[in-house]
Amino acid sequence: MTTDPEATAPPAGAAGSLAGHSVVYLVGTALQGLGILLILPFATRLLGDAEYGKVATALVVVQMVGTIAAAGLPQVILREYHRGLDGPTAARALAGTMTLLAVGLAVVGVATGAVLAAAGRADLGEWTLVVAASAALTVVVAGQALSRARLRPFEFLGLAVAATVVAHLAGLVAAQSDRSGRTYLTAYTAALVLAALAAVAVGRPLLPGAARERTRAGIRLAAPLLPHAVAMLALLMGDVLLVNVFLGQAAAGAYQVALQLANMPFVLAVALFNAWSPLVLSHPVERRWDWTARTASPLVLVVGGGAAGVALLGPWLVRLMAPDFPQRPMWTSLGLITLVSIVYMVYQGASLAVLDRERTSRLAVAAAGAVVVLVVLAASFAGSTGLAGVAGAKAVAYLVLMALTVEAARRLTTLRFDRWLWGGAAAAAALSIAGATLPSSGAGAVVRLVLVALVVAAGLALAPRVLRGLRG
């Protein structure tokens, strides 16, 4: 029997405690996203579209490489923590595996960069920054996974803010003296490394040998999640790289601003999922999927209302954040990208069912298919419709991802989403499309404000049902 003190702790908790944790996850993750947005207008003004485009492209690479290094293990850590008395030990050993992968990534990455630099094919300084930031992000994600599993939302929040808001703020301060993307990235990476050290101190990961068999089983379960994680990052941020390839670096900087704004409801969806997923996976098996279906509907309504509001207010948000950037292409793209958050909330519920049945290969196939759709549609429409073409491709790709995953969940479990969910999602999507297409001045501006008022009124009217649903 394990001697891990966490394994002898009482089961993570009472309904009231879980509800309180959910509120902290929701508010904390939302504040994390808003904090980044507070920094964004200063960064765009300070660096300009070209230098900010370099930063945006580098950050996409950091996120993608960090996810590859994580190897799909964060989801498995959450799942394994709640399985048996030795679950906490197994989860910490899996987190230790992630940390070792990060160290290995750093060593191999720097060595590869040195070889390429000697051949004149890479800048070793910039290469090292990307490698170090990617490795540090992997360690932070391991610490966050343990915090979620332990139902310690304030630890999760602290690591999240340190790795995002604080890191970007460090880059912004450093760039005051040298307005270059490289200076920004140097300070950003240094702050991210400090956040990684904090994650190790908080999470206390173990070596894989502390739970050898459970670690091996967790790695086997996570293996299909590796291509899935890569594909999900390609969906989340690969569109910035596609804009860079098809439309240039300045366009990538403008698109990144629109993406950050459109991601406000996406941040809300992630926050809700961070609170919701432990409750789903710790729910009694015989009632798990009925409860999931009931609670999914109000979550989709909340996210859909946020998406519609951001899309309709898009022209004013873009003007506030980046007044010197191209306005119409940005807020049109913003409106289309908000569709992603709606379908992503539905996808997350279905993905939990597939994960719980240990059919993670289904998730990998769905995500890979969605990436193919994204690349093909972006290549087809970027030249003729610019930023909006790539944004539309992203929305369609996520729709494909959702459809394939919902169908897999339907075949594997009893999970069935109700008409409230689909009706609310369709109404929110229609409003987001209106936000992408309505004029931003004259009668169009009036219609936008009227629709925003209607969204707020509908939210207030549905609030009692939403609250009942969130309480389960």
N, C-alpha and C positions, 0 to 999 in steps of 0.2 A: 504493500500500500504506500502511496506517495506521502512524503512528509511536507509537501508544499503547503504553507499556511493558508494560501488562498483556497486550496482544495477542501479545507475543513470549514470554510466560512459558510454561513447559511446561504441558501439559494438566493440569487439576486431577485429580489424582492417583491415586496408588496405592491399592489396596484397603485396606491397613492405615490409611492416612491418612483415607480416607473413613469407615471404621468408627469411628475415634477422633472425627471430627467429629460423627458420628451420636450418639455417647454424650453429647457436650457439648450438642448441641441438645436431646436428650431430658431430661437433668438440668436444664439451664438453663431451658428453658421451663416445666418442672414447678415449679421453684423460684420462677419468676416468678408463677405462679398461686397457689402456697402463700403467697408474700409478701403478696399482696393479701388473702388470707384472714386473715393475722395482723393486718392493720389493720382488717378488717371489724368484729369485735366491739367495738372501741373507737369506731368511727364510729357504729354503731347506738346505743350507749349515750350517746354524747356529743350526738348530734343528735336522737335520737328518731325515731319512724316518719314523722312529717309532714315534718320538715326533711330527713331522709335520703331520703324519697320525692322531694323536689325535686332533690336531687343525683342520684339514680338516673335520673330522667327527663332531666335535662340531659346526663348522660353518654351516654345512648342517642342523643340528638340529635347530640352531638359525633361519636360513632362513625359514625353514618349519613352525616352531611355530609362527614366526612373520607373515607369510602369513595367517595362520589360524586366528590369532587375527585380522588381517585386514578385514576378512570376506567378501572379494570381493568388498569392498566399493571404492577403488581408481578409478576403471573404471566408477562407478556410479557418483562419484564426478565430473569427467570430463564431463560426459553426462549432468548432472543436471545443471551445471554452466551456460550452454548456452541455457537453456530452460526458457524463460520468465524473467521479470524484477526482480523477487525474486530468480532467479537462484543462484546468488552469496551467498545470505544468506543461501539458502538450502545447497549449497556446503560446506560452513563453518560449518554448523550444522552437516553435515555428517562427516566432518573431526573431529569435537568435539566428535562425537560418537566413531570414531576410537580411539581417545585419551583415552576416558573413558574405552574402551575395553582393551587398553594396561595397564592401571592402575589396572583394575580388574584381568588381566592375571598375573601381578606381585604379587598381594596379594595372589591369589589362588595358584600360582606356588610356592611361598616361603613357604606357609603353608603346601602344599603337600610335598615339599622337607624336611621340618622339621619332618613330620610324618615318612617318609621313612628313614630318617637318624636315628631317634630314634629306628627304627626297625632294623638298621644295613644294610639297603638295598640301601643306596645312600650316596654319599659324599655331605653334605649340601653346602660346599663351591663351588664346581664345579656346582652343581645344580643351585645355586643362580646366578652364572655367566651366565649360559645359559638363565635363566628366565629373568634376567635384560636386557641382550642384545636383546632378542626377543621382549620385551616390548618397548625398546628404538627404535628398528628398525621399529616397527609399527607406532610410532609417527613420525619418519622421513618420512615414506612413505606417511602419511597423509599430511605432509607439502609439499612434492614433488607433490602430486596430485593437491593441490591448486595452486602451482606455475605453473604447466602445464596448468591448466584451465585458469589462469590469463594471460597466454602467457608471463611469466616472466622467461625466460630460465636461466638467470644468478643466480636467486635464486635456481632454480632446480639444477644447476651445483654445486653451493656452498654446498648444503646439500648432494648431491651425493658424492662429493669428501671428505667431512668431515666424512661421514659414511663408506667410503671404504678406500681410500688411507690414510687419516690421521689416521683412527682407526688402520689399519694394520701397519702403520709406528710406532704408539705408542707401539703396541705389539712387533715389531721388536727391538725397542730401549730398552724396558724393559727386553727382553730376552737376551740382551748382558751380563747382570750380572748373570742371572740364566737361563740356556738353557733348559727350560722346557715348555711344552705346556700350563700348567696352568698359568705360569707367563705371557706368550704371551696373553692368553685369558683375564686375569685380566685387563691388560692395554687396550686391544681392547675394552672391555666392558665399561670401564671408558670413553674412547673417544666417544663411541657410545651414551652414556647417555648425554654427552655434546652436541652432534649433535642433539639429540632429543629436548633438551631445546632450541636450536637455531631454530628448526623447529616450535616450539610453538610460539616463538617470531616473526618469519617471517609470519607464516600462520594465526595467530590470530583466531584459531578455536572457534566456539560458542557452547554453550550447546545445546543438541538436541531440547529443548523446543523453541528455537528461530525460528524454522520452523518445528513445530511438524508434520503436515500432510505430508509435503514434505519429512521429514526425515523417517517417517513410510513407505511412498511409495518407497523411495530409498532403505530401508532395505529389503522390499519385493522383489524388483528387484535384489538386491545383493544376496539374499539367495541362489539361485542356483549357484551363482559364488563362494560360499564358498567351496563346494566340487570340483568345477572347479579349484579354486586357489590351493587347497591342491594337486590335481592331477598334476597341472602344475609344482608345486615345486618338486613333486616326479619325474617328467620327467626331470626337470632341474638338480637336485642334488641327486636324489635317487640312481642313478647309483653308486655314491661314497659309499653309505651305502651298496649297493649290493656287490661291490668289497670287502668291509670290511668283510662282512658276508661270502662270498664264497672263498676269496683269502687271507684275513688277513689284518692287519693294515698297514704293510709296503707297500703292494700292493696298498692300498687305497691312501697312500701318493703319490706314483708314478703316479697313475691314476689321482689324483687331479691336479698335475702339467700339465699332458697332456690335461686335461679338460680346465684348465685356458688358455693354449695356443690356443686350438681349439676354445675357446670362443671369440677370437678376432673378427672374422666376425659376431659372434652372438651379440657382443656388438654393432657392426655397425648396425645390423638389429634392435636392440632395439633403438638405437639413431635415426634411420630413422623413426621408428614407433612413437617415442615421438614427432617428428616434424610433421609427416604425419597425425596422428589420429585426432588432433584438426581441421586440415584443412578439413578432410573428413566429420567429424560430423557437422561442421559449414557450409558445402557447401549446396547450394539449393537442396531440396529434389528431384526435377524433374531431376536434372543432376548429382546427387551425385554418383550413381554407375557406370555410364559411365565414369565419371572423375576418380573414384577410379581405374577402370580397366586400363585406359590409363596410370595413374601414377604408378601403381603397376609394370608394365613391366620393366621400367628403374631401379626401386628400387631392383628388383630381380636380374637384371644384375649386379648391383653394388655389392650386397652382394655375389652373385655367384662368381664374379671375386676375391673378397677378400678371400672367402673360398678356392677356387682352389689354390691361391697363398700360403696361410698358409699351406695347406696340402702338397704341393710340396716342400716347404721349411722346412717341419716338422723335418727331422733328424738334421738339423743344429740348429733349434730353441730349440729342446730338449737338445742337447749337450751344448748349451749356458746357459740354465736355470738350468739344473740339471745333470752335467756331471758324477756324481757318481751313478745315478739311472740307472735302466735297460733301455737301449736305444731302441732296436728294438720294444719291446711291447708298449713302450710309443708313438713313432712316428707313428706306425701302428694305434694305438687307436686314436691318434690325427687326422689322415687323415679321419677316419670313422666318428668321431664326427663333423668334419666341415660340413658334409652333413646336419646336424641339422639346421644350420643357413639358408641354402637355402630354405628348406621346411617351416621353421618357418616364413620367410618373406611372403611366400604365405599364410600361415595360418592366419597371422595377418590381412591381408586385408579381408579375408573371415569372420574372427571373428567380425570385425567391423559391417559388414552387419547383422550378427546374433544378436549382441548386440543391434543395432539400432531398430530391429524389436521386441525387448524385449523377445526373445526366448532363454534366457540364459541357460535354462535346456539343450538345444542342445549342448552347449559348455561343460557343465558338463559331459554329456554322452560321448562325443567324447574324452575328456581328461581321463576319467575313463577307457574307452576301451584301450587307448594308454598305460596307466600304467599297465594294465593287460598284454599287449603284452610285455612290457619292463621286467616285473618280470619273466614271463614264459620263454622268450628267454634267459635272463641272467642266469636263473637257469639251462637251458638246455645246454648252451655253455660255461659258465665260466670255468667249470672243464677241458674241452678239449682244449679250445683256449685262456684261460686266459683273460687278459685285453681287447684284441681285441673282444672277444665274447660279453662282456658287452657293449663295444662301438658300435658294430654292432647292438645289441639289442636296444640301445638308438636311433640309426638312423632309424630303422624300426618302432619303436614306434611313433616317430615324423611324419613319413610318413603316418601312420594310422590316427594320429590326423589331419593332413592336409587334407587327403582325405575325412574324415567324415565331417569336417567343411566346406570345399568347396562345398560339396554336399548339406549341409544344407543351405548355402548362396544361392546356385542356386535355391533351391525350394522356398525360402522366398523372394528373391529380383530379380532384373534384372542383378545382378553382373555376368559378364562373362569374365574370363581372356582370353587374346588372345594368338596366336601361338608364338609371340615373348617371352612371359613370359615362356611358357612351354618349348620351344626350348632352351632358355638361361639357364633355371634351369637344363635341362637334360645334356647340355654340361658341365656346372659347376660341376654337380654331377659326371660325368665321370672323370673329372680331379681330383676331390677329391679322388675318388677311386684309381686312378693312384698314387696319393701321398701316399696312404696307402699301396700300394703293390710294387711299384718299389724299386729296391735295392738302398742303400744310398751311394754306392761307385762305382767306375769304370764307365762303360757305363750307369748304372742306374742314377748316379749323373749327368752325362752330359745330359741325357734325361730330368731329372727334371729341370735343368737350362734352357734348350731350351723351355720347356713347360711354364716355368715362363715368359720367354721373349715373347712368343706368347700371353700369357694372358695380359701382359702389352700392347703389340701392339694392340690387339683386344680392350682393354679398351680405348686406345687413339683414335682408329678409330670410336668407338661407342660413344665417349664422347659427340659430338654435339647432337645426338639423346637422350642420357641420360639427358643432361641438358634441352633440350626442354621438355622432359617428366616431369622432376622435377618441371619445371615452370608451368606445367598444361596447 
